[in-house]
């Protein structure tokens, strides 16, 4: 499993074939090995080399940000975005058939390799892998965290344009740290995230757009920032949400269904736990129900916002216990797998980065903001967004977590399942296609 936990190249946000966004020579770090998918998965009894071959080439078309523009083309109402100008080309790249109605399901936290390494527990999703188009992963954004990925997904763009660059980030108006799940101490969601969503664009064309999820997410700050523009149907019962999505699809247009349980259980119990597997099985059952209940000729596309890795308690680094790591650092943002360090006004980010590299070695990839932007980590970056990004970015490898017990609860520092970094386990996500 080691290769699946090493840092992999940054994927450029474009519609071409280029994958030149990563230059380890600029970072002062070897960047880890490019993800190799043929290593032994000893703990699962599965050897990825024995699986059907997955497409290893990553480019800007095989990306979470491409999905909704591609689906818009599939239903006959193509919507281009600031970085994806040709939705029809994206549709071809992802292999989406034309359809009058489409349902896009986002299963929070279900990485491609989490799925493949538990393939015996998901009969419906396993059945979709008979189609070669479903065998290859696509990429999520970096950082591989929900707020960044949801905004990239909903707008068809990237964190550098949406201004949603991490779980926590600097509020440039107050100088304080803001949290972007509930938007605590944050800029207003409409002011922070200014890119039009694909839902808004489709609704503006008169296309039906429906979103199905938990009632509490209707009109939430994150929904308003990343997924505004749809008619929202909320229900506490998973089967009722699935049924609502299937019924909505009877009218031509786009339906979005959000399923969060895989991520929630992964954080609480770890993705390799029996509890996670049980939830995974239930989610597969819900997806099978959706396929049975959706009207004929409905296109179903199943994606995720990120994958998940198991945290290694022996590789936990607590900034509060290591003065050399906190020196010259005013704020610690991001999350344990993708840390953003905001320097004191008179500090040199290069010096901070050098100290962190010396301490962490191959436990993490450490970059300055300029290096990360130049390598395309956030995609094109709007000048107003740049100061929201940390002066130093730390992307964890293997099972490393980087915590700060001064500002985080003990539980938050010891989550068994984590994500946010740039490993294959976290960055590779499924894009499963079913025309029912």
N, C-alpha and C positions, 0 to 999 in steps of 0.2 A: 504493500500500500504506500510505500514511501514516495514513489513517483507522483502519485495523485495528490500529495500534500506539499509538493514543491512549488515555488513561485513560477507562474507561466507568463508568457508574453502578453503585453497589453494589446488589445484589439483596437485598431483604428475605427473611428466612426465614419464610415463612408460606404458607398455602394459598389466599390470595386473589389479587387482581389488582394489589395495590399495588406500586409501584416508586419509593417516595419516600425511599429510604434515603440519598440523596446530596444534600448541600447544599453546593455549592462555596463559597457565601458564608461558611460557617463556617470554611473552611480557610485563608483568606488566599491562595488559589490558584484559578485559574479551572477547575482540574480537567481541562483538556484537553477536546476536543470529544467528545460522545457518538459512539460508533462509527458511522460511516457505511459501509454495505456496498456502495455503488455506485462506489467509487473505482477507478481503474485499477491493475491488478496488472501493471505493465509487465514485471517480471522473469519472470513466468510465461507471458505471452502470453494470460492469461485476464482478462477484465473481469467482476468479480462482478455487475455490472449486467446482464450477458447470461445469468447463471445463472437457474434457476427461483427465484422469490422465496422468501426465507427469512423466517420469522416473527421480527420484530425485537423484539417485546414480551417483556420478561423479567419473570417474577414467581416467587414462591417455589415454585410447583408445577413449573415447568420448570427443575429444578435437580438436580444430582447427588445431593443428600441425599434427593430424592423417589423415586429409582429403585427401591431395594429395598423400601420400603413399598408402592409401586405394584405391583411384581412379586408381592409377598406377596398382594395383593388379587386379582391376575390368576390365581393358582393356588389361590384359594379359602381362604386362611388369612391374612386381613388383620392386619397388625401396625402399630399406630400408634406414634409416637415422641414425644419431649418437645416437638418443634416441628411435627410433621406428624400431626394427629389423625384425619384422614379418608383412609385409604389408597385407598378406592374412588374418591374424587374425584381423587386423584393418578393413578390408573390411567386414568381418563377423560381427564385433561389430557394425559397422555403418549400416549394412543391405544393402550394395550395391550389385546389381545384376551384372553379367558379361555383358560386352558390347564391341562392336568393337570400338566405339567412345564415348567420354564423353565430356560434357561441364560443367565446374565448374563456377558458377556465384558467385561473392562476392559483396554483397550489403553493402556498407560502412555504418556503424551506425545502422543497422537494428537488434536490439537485439530481442531475443526470446520473451520477455515480451512486448516489444514495438509492435511486430507483434500480439501477442495474445490479447492484450488489444485494438487493432484496427482491429480485425478479420473481422468485417462486411464490411470493405473497400477493401478487397483483394480477389475477387472471385477465382482467379487462385490458389493462395497459400492456401486459405481455402479448396479448393478441394483436395489438397494433404494431408490434415490432416485426411482424411478417412483412411489413412494407419497408423497403430499404430507406425511404425518405425519413422514417422515424428512428433509424438506428444512430444517426449522428447527433451529437449535442450542438446546441447553439450557446452563445456566451451571454452572460449578464454583464452589467456595468461594474466598474470599480469605483468606490468600494462596493463589495457584494453584500449590501445591507438593504433592508426593506425600504427605507425612505428614499434613498438614492435610486433604487431599482424601480419602485413604483412610479416615480416621476419620469424616469427615462422611458418606461413602458407606456405610461399614459399620454405623454407628449410626443413620443417617437423621436426623442432627442437624447440629451446626455446631461450628467450632473453639472458640467461646466456652463451650461445654458440655463438649467432649471434653478440653480442656486441651492440645490439640495444635495450636499456633498458628503454628508455623514449623519450618523445617528445623533450626535451632538456636534455643533459647530459654533463658531463665533458669530454673535449678532453684531453686525457692523455698525448698528446705530447706538447700541449701549456698551459695546465692548465686552459684554458678558457671554457666558456659554448658553446656548439655547438647545433645547431638545425637540426633535422634529417628528416624533410619533404623536405626541399630544400638543406639539407646538408650545411648549413651556418656555417662557422668556424669549419667544421667537417673533420675528417680523410677521405681519399678517400674511396668511398663505397666498392670497391673490397678489400681494405686493412682492413677496419673495419669489414665487414661481410665476413668471410672466409669460411663459410659452403657452400658446393655445393647446388644449388637449385634442386628441383625435376625436374624442366623444363630442367636444364642442363643435369641431369642424363638421362632423357628420350631421349633428343636430341642425347646424346652420344650413345644411343642404336639404333639410326636411326628412332625413333618414331617421327611422326609429332607433333609439339607443336606450337599452335597459341595463341596469346594474343590480345584481342580486347579492346580498350579503347579510351580515348581522345588523339588526336595527341601529345599534350604537354607532355604526360607521356612516349612517346617512348624514350628510352635511358636516362630518367631522373635519377638523382642519387638514388632515392628511388627504382625505377625499377631495376637499375643495382645492387643494394645491395640485394634486396629481391626476385626479380622475373626475373632475367636474364636467358637467354637461350631459349626464345621463339621468333618466328617470330611475329613481331608486326604489327597489322592493326589498324590505327587510323582514326577516323572520328568524326566530331563535332556533327553529328546527332544521337540521341539515337536509332532511328529505324534502321539506317544504321549499327550501331555497332551490334545490335541484328541480323540483316540479315547476316552480315559478319561472326558472330559466327556460325549461323546455316549452312551457306554454307561451312565453314571450316570443320564442323563435317561430311561432306560427305566423307571425307578421314579419314580412321581409325586413331585414335590418341587422343590427348587431346587439348581441347580449353578452354581458360580462358577468362571470360567476367567480366569487372569491372564496377560497377554502383555506382557513388558517391553522387547522388542528395539527398538521404535521410539524410546523415550525414551533408551535407552542409546546408540544410534547418533547420535541427535540431539545429545546432549551432546558426544560425541566428535568428530563430523564436521560438525555443523550440519544443520538440517532441510532445507536447500536443496541438500545435497550429493548426488552420485550414489550414495554409500553408503547414505544415508537412503532414497532412492527404491527401491533394490534391496531393502532390508529391508522397506519398506512393501509392496512387491509380494509378498514372501514371506508377510507377515502376512495380506494379503488372501487369498492361497492357503490359508492355514490356516483362515481364517474360512469360505471356500467349502467346504473339507473338512468342517468342523463341520456346515454346513448339509446336506451330502450324507449324513453319517453319523448325524445325530440322528434319533431315531424320529419318525414322522409325528405332526403336531399338537404338536410341541414349539415353545415360544416362545423365540426367541433375541433378546436385547437387547444391543447393542454400545455401550459408552460409553467414556469416558476420564477420567482424573483431572485433566488440564490439557492445554493446547496448548504451543506453543514458538515463540520468536522467535529471529532471528539477532542475535547480539551485534555491536555496532558498535565496533571497536577504538578509533576516534577519540572515542567517547563513554564510555570507561572512566574512572571516577573512583576514585582510590586514596586512601582515608582516611589511610593512613600518610604520604602525601606532602602532606597539607593540614592543617596544625595547627588551622585554624579549625573543621574538621569533627570533629576528635577532642577538642576542648576540652570539658571537663565530662562526657565520656562514659566510663562505667566499663566497659561491655561492648558489643560489636557483635554482634548476633545476626541471625537470619533467613538471607538468602542474597542474591546480587548483584542480583536484581530486586526483592526485598522485604526491606528492611533494618529491623531493630528495634534502636533505640538505647536503652540503659539508662543513665539519668543518674546522675552522682555524687550522693551523699545530699544535699548542700547546693546542688545545681544546679536551675535552673528549666527544665523541659522547653520552656516557651514560648520562652526565649532560645535554646536549642539549635535548636528548629524554625525560628526566624527566621534564624539563621545558615545553616542548610541551604537554606532557601528562597532566600536571597540568592545563594548559590553556584550552586544547580542551576537556578533559574528554571524554564523549561518542560521541563527534562529529567526532572523527577519531581514527583510529588504528595507533599507533606510534611504530615503531620498529627500532632498529639499523640495520645496514647492515648485521652484523653477524646473528642476529635473523632472518631476512628476508631470508637470504640464507639458514640457517639451516631448515627453515620451507618450503623450496622449492619454494619460490615465483618466482624465475627466472629460475627454473629448474637447472640442473647441470651448474656450473659456471666455465668457463675457467679462469685460473689465470690472463690472460691478461685483461679480462673483469672486474674483481672484482673492480679495482680502478675507473672504469667508473661509478659505482653505487654509489649513495649518501651514506654518513656515517649514515644518519638517513632517514628513509622512512616514509612518512605520507600518509595513505590511508583514504580518507574522507568517512564518512557514511552519510546516509540520503541525504539532499540537500546541504550539506556543500561544500563550495569552499574556497580554500586558495590561495590568490593572493599576488602579490607584486607590488604595484603601482610605485615603484622606477624604475622598468624595464619593466613593461607591460603597454600597452595603456589602457585608460579607457574602451574602447570597449571590449578589451580582458578580463578585470576583471569582466565584467558584461554579459557574454554570457548566454542566457537563457537555453541552452541545453549543457550539459557537459558529459564527461566520463573519464575513466582512473583508477577508483578505483576498489574495489573488492566486489561489491554488485551484487546481482542476476540480477538486471536491466542491469548492465554493462557487467557482465561476461557470462551470459547465452545467447547463440546465437542459431539460428535455423540451422538445417541441413536437408533440405527438398529434398527428392529424387523422381525423376520422370523418368520412362522409357517410352519414347514416342513411 
